[in-house]
Amino acid sequence: KAGVTQTPRYLIKTRGQQVTLSCSPISGHRSVSWYQQTPGQGLQFLFEYFSETQRNKGNFPGRFSGRQFSNSRSEMNVSTLELGDSALYLCASSPGQGPAGYTFGSGTRLTVV
Amino acid sequence: AQSVTQLDSQVPVFEEAPVELRCNYSSSVSVYLFWYVQYPNQGLQLLLKYLSGSTLVKGINGFEAEFNKSQTSFHLRKPSVHISDTAEYFCAVIPLRYTNAGKSTFGDGTTLTVKP
């Protein structure tokens, strides 16, 4: 069974630009969560989508947004990039019902210059 | 709100020695508990989870963890480590009232370094 696929693996963007990251969850999983991982802040929850609806949201500014499609694939968008947005962005999928735990993708390493 | 404290940021240990990675949590409600492992340049992989029942939970790669409700701890142990266990380990919790994995709270991680 294929794992969680995140694309692209690496990105370099300039301050002020916007970026879109993509995540394909495990087949059959309806929940997709996004996390930001940085050395200073650790793993911080961004948001979770379930059946195309945002079900949970972390404490990030409105520049961070996401969506989920009918096939459960999810995208995350960051507008007006700042240097502090440089991080590893991890997508995690789960069945969506019951505390099964996450299956994580390998992440997208975003560098803002 | 929940919080997770991993008491050691780095744990060096020799190959074939036992290891314990400590995790304490704080929560006003009951929680589910998880341990994840992250190898370099990869995402996190679920090692084990405690939902209910026996307080000793066995996971993959020979790891086990013990839930202690009175001490609000969930320490991870392995009786004999290998070089390949070198990685970062994360403890995480989610409240029981969430029927999904979303909005987990993670600790800051413990880097386990196994030396030959």
Interface residues (C-beta under 8 A of the other chain):
Chain A: V4 Q6 S31 S33 Y35 G42 L43 F45 E48 F50 R55 N56 G58 L90 A92 S94 G96 Q97 G98 P99 A100 G101 Y102 T103 F104 G105 S106 G107
Chain B: Y32 F34 Y36 N41 Q42 G43 L44 Q45 L46 K49 L51 F90 I94 Y98 T99 N100 A101 G102 K103 S104 T105 F106 G107 D108 G109
